[in-house]
Amino acid sequence: MLILECPYCGVKAEETELTPGYEAHLKRFGPGSSDTEFEDYMFARKNPKGVHFERWRHVYGCGKWFLAARDTNTLEVFGTYPAQSSAPPADLQDKIKAKRPDWKGYK
């Protein structure tokens, strides 16, 4: 079972207290975008084996959305951070790189 710490209220919650929001840091396309851009936004998702960034909501707690970095292969959670972040924090990326030297970094 995943245990994620909410960066807002500080509670370490089991995944049963949370709701997944799937992939984080998606570029959203609105009016005026091409059909291909909109299709990619709606349907094309990364499904990596390894480090992945996801959205989660602390449903049975503070109710806020946050982002998490975890390994989809081992289920290891590297850390969580506020949902308003445009990219993973540098210290979190350094932590991932220290544990996974072959990781290419956030793109």
N, C-alpha and C positions, 0 to 999 in steps of 0.2 A: 504494500500500500504506500502511496506517495504521501509525504508529509511536507507541506509547504508553509513557510512563514509569511503571513500577510505583512507587507511593508508599512501599512497604515496603522493597524491596531496592535501589531507585534505578536499576534496569536499564532502558534504553530498548529495548523489545522490538518486533519486527515482529508484525503480527497473526497470523502463522503460529505464534508461540510462545504465543498467547493463545487463550482460548475466550470467545465472547460470552455474556453472561447476560441480554441484552436490556434492557428499560427499568428504570431505577433509581427509587428512592423510591416504590415501589408500596405502597399501604395494603393490608395483608393482612387478610382476614376469616376468622374461624374458627367454631367451634361457636356457634350462636345467631344467626348472621347470616342475613339474608334470602336467598332464592334469587337475587334481582337483584344484591345486593352480591357474592355468591359468583361469579355468572356474570361480572360486570364484572371482578372480580379475575382470574379464570381466562382470559378471552378478550378483553376490551376493552383494546387497547393503543394508545398514541399512535403516530402515524407521521408526525411533522412534517417539513416541508421547512424546514430551518434548524437552530437550536440544539436539541440533544437530550442527555439525560443517560442513560448506559448503565452496566451492570455488566459487568465483565470479570474473567477469572481468569488469572493468570500460570502457566499449566499447566506449561510447560517451564522454570520458574524457581523462585521461592519457593512457588508453589502457592496463594497467597492471592488472595482476591477484592478488587477495588477498583472505584471508580467513575470515569467519565470524562465530560467535556463535549466534544462535537464538533458540527460543522455537517454535517448529512446531505447537504447540497447540494454543498458544496465539499470535504468530508472533512477540513477543518481541525480539528485537535485543540487545544482551548483549555487543557486541563489535566486532571490526575487527582487523586484524593483518596481517603482511606480509606473502606472500605465501611461502617463503623459510623456515618458522618455521616448525620444526619437530613435535611440540606439541603446544597446546594452551599455551600462557603465563600464568605464575602463578597468576599474578594480575587479569587476566580475569577469571581464574578458581575460584579465591577467590570471585570475584563479583557474579559469577553464584551461588556459594555455599551460599552466603549471601541471595540471593533472592529465591533460591530453596534448603532449608536445606536437603531435601530428595535426592538430586542429588548425585549419587555415585562417581562422578568425571570422568575425562577423562581416557579412557582405551587404 
